Amino acid sequence: MRAGATTTHTFDNAVFGPALATAPGARPAGVRDGAALSLDVPLLADGEGHAPSAPRFHATTTTLHRDGVLIGTRRGEPGRGTFTTTPGAASYRLTATATRGDGTAPRGRVTAAWTFTSAATTRPTALPLSTVRFAPALGLDGTAPAGTRARVPVTVQGAAAGSGVRSLTVSVSTDNGTTWTRVPVPDGHATFRNPTAGRSVSLRAELTDTKGNTLTQTLTNAYRTR
């Protein structure tokens, strides 16, 4: 930044969703250490990626399945949980969900589900987790103009940002996730038309990296229209 320049940062505004630290040497969001798997993902980071120290949420669940069998469920803080599994290689599904809100704004639901193969390790090893960030141009009240054409930047973080993306699709819902429409993502931007005033936009990303690890991420009531 040059001397005399001004930068503006916005906190606690949509779109809320999972975010991973991108700085070199940052602590992995998911770790396998021996037979233990631990998840620590800021599930309700704000639109600029700031992870709140006390996120506003009503309910949260984190679950782990091994070869389709439930290993355990954790409740408490969004995107956090530690599980003990068995040493052999297996396919895992790790799912974190939170219902956000504090009673002063419409509630939203954030879900991230990852699949990957893992076996016991001799030292802490990062799990191949990825997230997708959406950055629409919103007002300070978390809304976008009704009926306008949206061009929403879409950014991949985590394992897929390093190993590469095999496929990425984005879908939009304007009925709180009842129905979904796949939308184009040219040049890293999801393009669609915002609904009429007073409606909400929900966003879904389905990602597979070049090693076969997957992410399905759903942000219900991601932002509203005015």
SVG drawing of the C-alpha trace seen along z (x, -y; Angstrom):
<svg xmlns="http://www.w3.org/2000/svg" viewBox="-40 -11 45 62">
<polyline fill="none" stroke="black" stroke-width="0.4" points="0.0,0.0 1.4,-3.4 1.6,-6.3 -1.6,-8.2 -3.8,-5.4 -7.1,-4.5 -8.4,-1.0 -11.9,-0.1 -12.8,3.2 -16.4,4.3 -17.1,6.6 -20.1,8.8 -21.8,8.5 -22.9,11.2 -22.1,13.5 -21.4,15.7 -19.8,19.1 -16.7,21.3 -13.3,19.7 -9.8,21.2 -6.6,19.4 -4.5,18.7 -1.3,17.3 1.8,19.4 2.3,21.6 -1.3,21.2 -2.7,24.0 -4.7,26.5 -8.4,26.5 -8.6,30.3 -5.9,32.6 -5.3,36.3 -3.1,37.3 -2.8,41.1 -6.4,42.3 -7.8,38.8 -9.4,36.5 -10.0,32.9 -11.9,30.1 -11.6,26.4 -13.1,24.4 -14.5,20.9 -18.0,21.9 -19.5,18.4 -16.8,16.1 -18.2,12.9 -18.1,11.6 -14.5,10.5 -13.4,13.7 -13.1,12.4 -13.7,15.2 -15.8,13.8 -14.6,14.7 -18.2,15.2 -20.3,16.1 -24.1,15.7 -25.7,19.1 -28.7,21.1 -27.6,24.6 -24.5,26.4 -23.7,30.0 -20.5,31.7 -20.6,35.4 -18.1,37.9 -18.9,41.0 -16.3,43.7 -17.2,45.9 -20.8,44.8 -21.0,45.6 -21.5,42.8 -18.4,42.4 -19.8,39.6 -21.6,36.3 -20.4,33.2 -22.3,30.1 -21.0,26.8 -19.1,24.4 -19.6,24.1 -17.1,26.1 -15.3,27.7 -15.0,31.3 -12.5,34.1 -13.2,37.8 -11.4,41.1 -11.5,43.6 -9.6,46.8 -6.2,46.9 -6.9,48.5 -7.5,46.5 -11.1,45.6 -13.5,43.1 -14.7,40.4 -17.5,37.8 -17.1,34.9 -20.1,32.5 -20.4,29.3 -23.7,27.3 -24.7,24.2 -27.9,22.1 -26.8,18.5 -28.6,15.4 -29.4,13.5 -33.1,12.8 -32.6,9.4 -32.2,10.7 -33.5,13.6 -31.8,16.8 -29.5,18.6 -28.1,22.1 -24.5,23.0 -23.5,26.5 -20.2,27.9 -19.7,31.6 -16.3,33.0 -15.4,36.4 -11.8,37.8 -9.8,40.9 -7.6,41.1 -5.5,43.6 -3.7,43.3 -0.7,41.1 2.5,41.0 2.4,37.3 -0.2,34.5 -1.2,34.3 -3.5,31.8 -6.8,33.2 -7.5,32.3 -10.3,29.8 -11.5,26.9 -14.0,24.1 -15.7,21.8 -16.1,18.1 -18.8,15.9 -18.3,12.2 -21.3,10.3 -21.4,6.5 -23.8,5.9 -24.9,2.8 -23.9,2.5 -27.3,4.1 -26.3,7.2 -28.7,6.6 -28.4,6.3 -30.7,4.3 -33.7,6.4 -33.9,7.5 -30.3,6.6 -27.9,8.9 -25.5,10.3 -21.9,11.2 -20.5,12.8 -16.8,13.5 -16.2,17.2 -12.9,18.2 -11.6,21.6 -9.6,22.0 -7.7,24.9 -6.5,28.2 -8.1,27.6 -6.5,24.2 -3.1,26.0 -3.7,29.4 -6.2,28.0 -9.9,28.1 -11.4,30.9 -14.9,29.6 -16.8,26.7 -20.5,26.0 -22.6,23.2 -26.4,23.3 -28.7,20.6 -32.1,20.8 -34.6,18.0 -37.1,20.1 -34.9,20.8 -33.3,23.9 -36.5,25.7 -35.4,25.6 -32.0,24.9 -30.8,23.7 -27.3,24.2 -25.7,21.0 -22.6,20.3 -19.3,19.3 -17.3,17.6 -14.0,16.2 -14.5,17.1 -17.8,15.2 -21.3,16.8 -23.8,14.9 -27.6,14.8 -30.4,12.3 -31.3,11.2 -35.0,11.9 -37.6,9.3 -37.4,7.1 -37.7,8.7 -36.5,12.2 -33.4,14.0 -30.6,15.7 -29.2,19.0 -25.9,20.3 -24.5,23.8 -21.1,24.9 -20.1,28.5 -16.4,29.0 -14.1,31.9 -10.3,31.5 -7.9,33.3 -7.3,35.9 -10.9,36.8 -11.7,35.1 -15.1,33.3 -16.9,30.5 -20.7,29.7 -21.3,26.3 -24.7,24.8 -25.5,21.2 -29.2,20.8 -30.5,17.2 -27.0,16.0 -28.2,12.5 -31.4,10.5 -32.7,8.1 -34.1,4.6"/>
</svg>
